[in-house]
Amino acid sequence: MNQPHEVSYDPFAQPSAAQKLQTQEAECNSRSELVEEGLPFRHYFFVINPASGSANVEKLQSYAEEKAQKLGKKVGFHFLKPKDDLPRIMQDAARNGAEVFVAAGGDGTLASVATEAYRLGRAFGVIPSGTANVFAAEHLIPKSIEDAVDIVFDEGSVEPVDLVLVDGKAFLCHISVGTYSWITTATPQAAKKRFGRIAYIWNAAKLLFKERIWTFELDVDGRRMMRRASTIMVTNAGSMGATGLRWGENISTHDGVMEICIIRARNFRHYLSLFWSFLTKKPHHPLREYVYVKRQASIKGPRHLPIRADGEEIGKGMFALTVEKHGLGVLMPPNARENLH
């Protein structure tokens, strides 16, 4: 949705992440005159999740080191462990000169690394190795390790994307509460790693036969409303992953607007009808509604309902979000700009 974005000016305010990004892009443009080929960045730091759905750690590290050596660039690696202090690790890397943070993993890993890249004002790269890989699908980032690394090092371009901020953490794709979040919560990590998307489908088939609908209270840019829904999905990225389906045809990570998709399906027949509407790209359907967020919103539902953001559970019942327009510079394929609407 391309809608106007209100901007206020405070001469005493500290630079925002978006302003830091603009400064970084300007610096990159000036440095690019000194670089004969590829991107102007010289120092990369990879954060790799070895437990992600389709990770091939050895291949990734080997190819990245080979590529960096060929281009005369510096590269470092960190392999995530459950109790890692990622903010400290990335702050240390930034102090040591890292200009680009590259996340290798699923959408949850991407969100964690993107949060710190946003705070530090650094560029962000993606090596998709999760189950759904929604952010990568949205921006045409290939699953091939070699192709993705090439984009990060010398074939991509930096494009600004919007962020959804919840309790200080940045998310790139979706935040959901309701049936959809139940499905992803009920799918074990081991099953996702072994069976991929089939693991989600199996749990969805079991849950969608149960009629579940709840009452939600929404506050969207100061407007209060009540809705009965089976799922509420806050969408920054329109993609549903590698299925090719989208939550909405005009959803973009570049427009400074978040779309809240309200689903009112009660039974399996309703879900089949919704699936057909997504498949045929029909913009309107009586079982779904869109509400648009430019600044901030809160969503409150039953306390027991899990809230999922980019594949990770972040709470239950209620959450509040802020829209950060163009909060992060992301290395993307050259043709991805056309996908940003």
C-alpha positions in Angstrom: 0.0 0.0 0.0 1.5 3.3 -1.1 0.1 5.8 1.4 1.5 9.1 2.7 3.8 9.0 5.7 3.7 11.8 8.2 7.1 13.2 9.2 7.8 15.6 12.0 11.1 17.4 12.6 12.8 17.8 16.0 16.1 19.8 15.8 17.2 18.2 19.1 16.3 14.6 18.3 19.0 11.9 17.9 19.4 10.4 14.4 16.9 7.6 13.8 17.9 4.3 12.3 16.5 5.5 9.0 18.7 8.6 9.1 21.7 6.5 10.0 20.9 4.3 7.0 20.8 7.3 4.7 24.2 8.5 6.0 25.6 5.0 5.5 24.3 4.9 1.9 25.8 8.3 1.2 29.2 7.1 2.6 28.9 3.9 0.5 28.2 5.9 -2.6 31.3 8.0 -2.1 33.4 5.0 -1.3 32.1 3.1 -4.3 34.1 5.4 -6.6 37.2 3.8 -5.1 36.0 0.2 -5.7 36.5 -1.3 -9.1 33.9 -4.0 -8.7 31.2 -5.2 -6.4 29.7 -3.5 -3.3 31.7 -0.9 -1.4 31.6 -2.8 1.9 34.9 -4.3 3.0 34.1 -6.1 6.3 31.3 -8.7 6.8 30.2 -10.6 9.8 28.1 -13.8 9.4 25.8 -15.0 12.2 24.9 -18.6 11.3 22.3 -20.8 13.0 23.5 -24.4 12.6 20.1 -25.7 13.8 18.0 -24.0 11.1 15.9 -26.1 8.8 18.2 -26.4 5.8 21.6 -25.3 7.2 24.8 -26.4 5.5 27.3 -24.7 7.7 30.5 -26.1 6.1 29.5 -25.2 2.6 28.5 -21.7 3.6 31.6 -20.9 5.5 33.9 -22.3 2.8 32.3 -20.4 0.0 32.1 -17.2 1.9 35.8 -17.3 2.8 36.7 -18.2 -0.8 34.6 -15.3 -2.1 35.9 -12.8 0.4 39.5 -13.7 -0.3 38.9 -13.3 -4.1 37.4 -9.8 -3.6 39.9 -8.7 -1.0 37.3 -8.4 1.7 37.3 -9.4 5.4 34.8 -11.9 6.8 34.1 -13.2 10.3 31.7 -15.9 11.5 29.7 -16.6 14.6 27.8 -19.9 15.0 24.8 -19.4 17.2 24.3 -21.4 20.5 21.2 -21.3 22.7 22.5 -19.0 25.4 24.6 -16.6 23.3 24.6 -12.9 24.1 24.0 -11.8 20.5 23.8 -8.1 21.2 27.3 -8.1 22.8 28.7 -10.4 20.1 27.5 -8.0 17.3 28.5 -4.9 19.2 32.0 -6.3 19.5 32.0 -7.1 15.7 30.9 -3.6 14.9 33.7 -2.1 17.1 36.1 -4.3 15.1 34.9 -2.8 11.9 32.0 -4.9 10.7 29.9 -3.0 8.1 27.5 -5.7 7.1 25.8 -8.3 9.3 24.7 -11.4 7.4 22.1 -13.7 9.0 22.1 -17.4 7.9 19.0 -19.2 9.2 15.2 -19.0 9.2 13.1 -15.9 9.7 13.5 -16.0 13.5 17.3 -15.9 13.1 17.0 -13.1 10.6 14.9 -11.1 13.0 17.4 -11.4 15.8 20.3 -10.3 13.7 18.3 -7.6 12.0 17.4 -6.2 15.4 21.1 -5.6 16.2 21.9 -4.4 12.7 19.1 -1.8 13.1 20.4 -0.7 16.5 24.0 -0.4 15.2 23.1 1.3 12.0 24.7 -1.4 9.8 23.6 -3.0 6.5 22.0 -6.5 6.6 22.4 -9.5 4.4 20.5 -12.8 4.2 21.4 -16.4 3.5 18.0 -18.3 3.7 18.3 -21.6 5.4 15.0 -22.0 7.3 11.8 -23.7 6.7 9.5 -21.0 5.3 12.1 -18.3 4.4 9.4 -15.7 4.0 11.7 -12.6 3.9 13.9 -14.2 1.3 10.9 -15.2 -0.9 9.5 -11.6 -0.6 12.8 -10.1 -1.9 13.8 -12.8 -4.5 16.8 -13.9 -2.4 17.8 -17.3 -3.7 18.1 -20.4 -1.5 21.3 -21.5 -3.2 24.2 -20.7 -0.9 26.5 -19.6 -3.7 23.9 -17.3 -5.2 22.9 -15.8 -1.9 26.6 -15.2 -0.9 27.3 -13.6 -4.3 24.4 -11.1 -3.7 25.8 -10.2 -0.3 29.4 -9.7 -1.5 29.2 -8.1 -4.9 26.1 -8.6 -6.9 23.4 -7.0 -4.8 22.3 -3.5 -4.0 21.2 -1.9 -0.7 17.5 -1.3 -0.4 15.6 0.2 2.6 12.9 -1.9 4.2 10.4 -1.2 6.9 10.5 -2.9 10.4 7.9 -3.8 12.9 9.2 -3.0 16.4 7.8 -4.9 19.5 9.4 -4.3 22.9 12.5 -3.1 21.3 13.0 -6.0 18.9 12.7 -5.7 15.1 10.7 -8.1 13.0 10.7 -8.3 9.3 7.7 -10.3 8.1 4.7 -11.2 10.2 3.2 -11.1 13.7 0.2 -13.4 14.3 -2.2 -14.3 17.0 -4.9 -17.0 16.8 -5.2 -20.2 14.8 -2.1 -19.4 12.6 0.1 -18.9 15.7 -1.3 -22.1 17.2 -0.3 -24.1 14.1 3.3 -22.8 14.2 3.6 -23.2 17.9 2.3 -26.8 17.8 4.9 -27.8 15.1 8.1 -29.1 16.8 11.5 -27.9 15.6 12.6 -31.4 14.9 9.6 -32.0 12.6 10.3 -28.7 10.8 13.9 -29.7 10.2 13.0 -33.2 9.0 9.8 -32.6 7.0 10.0 -28.9 6.2 6.6 -27.3 5.3 4.9 -30.6 5.4 5.2 -30.5 9.2 3.1 -27.3 9.2 0.5 -28.7 6.9 0.0 -31.8 9.1 -0.7 -29.6 12.2 -2.9 -27.2 10.2 -5.1 -30.1 8.9 -5.7 -31.1 12.5 -6.5 -27.6 13.9 -8.6 -26.3 11.0 -11.3 -28.9 11.6 -11.9 -27.3 15.1 -14.1 -24.2 15.1 -12.2 -21.5 16.9 -12.9 -17.8 17.0 -12.0 -15.1 19.6 -12.7 -11.5 20.4 -9.9 -9.0 19.9 -9.5 -5.4 20.9 -7.4 -3.3 18.4 -6.0 0.2 18.8 -4.7 1.3 15.4 -3.1 4.8 15.2 -5.5 5.9 17.9 -8.6 4.2 16.4 -10.2 1.6 18.7 -12.2 -1.3 17.3 -13.4 -4.8 18.3 -13.3 -7.8 16.0 -14.2 -11.4 16.1 -11.5 -13.4 14.4 -9.8 -16.8 14.1 -6.4 -15.2 13.2 -5.0 -11.7 13.2 -1.9 -11.3 11.1 0.2 -8.1 11.1 2.0 -8.2 7.7 5.1 -6.3 6.6 6.0 -8.9 4.0 3.1 -10.1 1.8 4.6 -13.5 1.0 3.4 -16.7 2.7 6.8 -18.3 1.8 7.7 -20.6 -1.1 4.0 -21.4 -1.8 3.8 -18.3 -4.0 0.7 -17.2 -2.2 0.4 -13.7 -0.6 -1.5 -12.2 2.3 -2.4 -9.3 0.0 -1.2 -8.2 -3.4 -0.3 -4.6 -2.4 1.6 -5.5 0.8 5.2 -4.1 0.6 8.2 -3.9 3.0 9.0 -0.5 1.5 5.9 1.7 1.9 5.9 2.6 5.7 2.6 0.9 6.2 1.8 -2.4 8.0 -1.4 -4.3 7.0 -3.4 -6.1 9.7 -5.2 -9.0 8.0 -8.2 -10.1 10.1 -9.4 -13.6 9.3 -12.9 -14.7 10.4 -12.8 -18.4 9.2 -14.7 -20.7 11.5 -14.5 -24.1 9.8 -12.8 -26.1 7.1 -15.1 -24.9 4.4 -14.3 -21.3 5.3 -10.6 -22.0 5.1 -11.0 -23.6 1.7 -12.9 -20.5 0.5 -10.1 -18.3 1.8 -7.4 -20.4 0.2 -9.2 -20.1 -3.1 -9.4 -16.3 -2.7 -5.7 -16.1 -2.0 -4.9 -18.4 -4.9 -7.0 -16.4 -7.4 -5.7 -13.1 -5.9 -9.1 -11.7 -5.2 -8.7 -8.5 -3.2 -11.9 -8.8 -1.2 -13.5 -11.7 0.7 -16.2 -11.6 3.4 -14.0 -13.7 5.7 -11.1 -11.3 5.7 -10.5 -7.6 6.4 -7.5 -5.3 6.2 -6.7 -2.5 8.6 -3.6 -0.2 7.9 -1.1 1.0 10.4 1.2 4.0 9.8 2.6 4.6 13.2 1.6 2.2 16.0 -1.0 -0.3 17.1 -1.9 -2.7 19.9 -3.8 -6.0 19.7 -5.4 -7.7 22.7 -6.9 -11.1 22.7 -7.4 -14.0 25.2 -4.5 -14.4 27.5 -3.8 -18.0 26.5 -3.3 -17.3 22.8 0.4 -17.5 21.7 1.8 -14.6 19.7 4.2 -15.5 17.0 6.6 -13.1 15.2 8.8 -14.3 12.3 8.5 -17.9 13.5 9.3 -17.3 17.2 6.9 -17.1 20.1 7.2 -13.6 21.8 4.3 -13.7 24.3 0.7 -14.4 24.9 -2.6 -12.5 24.6 -1.5 -8.9 23.8 1.2 -7.0 22.0 2.0 -3.4 20.9 3.9 -2.5 17.8 5.6 0.5 16.2 6.2 1.0 12.5 9.8 2.0 11.6 9.8 3.1 8.0 13.0 2.2 6.1 14.6 1.2 9.3 17.1 -1.3 7.7 19.3 -1.4 4.6 19.2 -4.9 3.1 21.4 -6.4 0.4 19.1 -7.7 -2.3 19.2 -8.9 -5.9 19.1 -6.1 -8.5 15.6 -7.2 -9.7 14.2 -7.1 -6.1 13.6 -3.4 -6.3 10.7 -4.0 -8.7 9.2 -6.3 -6.0 9.1 -3.5 -3.5 6.1 -1.8 -5.3 
